[in-house]
């Protein structure tokens, strides 16, 4: 007969697996030495950015990762491990954890996963420096709008010039010059 504790661990592992598989990105960190006040601050920043942050049990996380066929993450699950993930924005966990790591040197990012592929610390840093999705969409819209605005200005100038020519002809005709 399976023990209650074993069923509970299996349930936690299944929850971790589901969260990781549905996440846009997952970042793992070592939180050793982080004060309670700093941890509270980090958790607040995560909530504000729609990032789920939790301390995880390495053995359960490793099983979940193995079932997801994510490879090369064994080193990540040594020592205390926390996990940050977002279901909506692949950049948000990297941004929040990197900014926190810059403010709190004892907090160390271990690695992560994006689209099922392992991310190095350098790749996480690069990801963290990218503009947010909303900013990128705004920049794209502005870039797409610029040529249309220029075309409208040119066409409007052509029409205004044509109207002036017609008005000039009308004036000359009224004066009898034509």
Residue pairs with C-beta under 8 A, 6 or more apart in sequence:
9 60
12 57
12 60
13 60
13 63
13 64
14 64
16 56
16 60
16 61
16 64
16 83
17 63
17 64
17 67
17 68
19 52
19 85
20 26
20 64
20 65
20 68
20 70
20 83
20 85
20 113
21 68
22 87
23 52
23 85
23 86
23 87
24 85
24 86
24 87
24 88
24 89
24 90
24 114
25 85
25 86
25 90
25 91
25 92
25 93
25 94
25 112
25 113
25 114
25 119
25 127
26 83
26 84
26 85
26 93
26 112
26 113
26 114
27 83
27 84
27 85
27 93
27 94
27 97
27 109
27 111
27 112
27 119
27 124
28 73
28 76
28 77
28 81
28 82
28 83
28 109
28 110
28 111
28 112
29 81
29 82
29 83
29 84
29 97
29 101
29 107
29 108
29 109
29 110
30 79
30 80
30 81
30 82
30 107
30 108
30 110
31 39
31 55
31 80
31 82
31 107
32 79
32 80
32 106
32 108
33 106
33 107
34 42
34 104
34 106
34 107
38 100
38 104
38 107
41 100
42 53
42 96
42 100
42 104
42 107
43 53
45 51
45 96
45 99
45 100
46 52
46 53
46 84
46 93
46 96
49 86
49 89
49 92
49 95
49 96
50 86
50 87
50 88
50 89
50 92
51 84
51 85
51 86
51 92
51 93
51 96
52 83
52 84
52 85
52 86
52 87
53 82
53 83
53 84
53 96
54 82
54 83
55 80
55 81
55 82
55 83
56 81
56 82
56 83
58 77
58 78
58 81
59 77
61 77
61 81
61 83
62 73
62 74
62 77
65 73
65 77
68 116
69 116
70 113
70 116
70 118
71 118
72 118
73 111
73 113
73 118
75 110
75 111
76 110
76 111
81 110
84 93
84 96
84 97
85 93
86 92
86 93
89 132
89 133
90 114
90 127
91 127
91 128
91 130
91 132
91 133
92 132
93 112
94 112
94 124
94 125
94 127
94 128
95 127
95 128
95 132
97 107
97 109
97 124
97 128
98 109
98 124
98 125
98 128
99 128
100 107
101 107
101 108
101 109
109 121
109 124
111 118
111 119
111 120
111 121
111 124
112 118
112 119
112 123
112 124
113 119
114 123
114 127
119 127
130 136
131 139
169 178
172 178
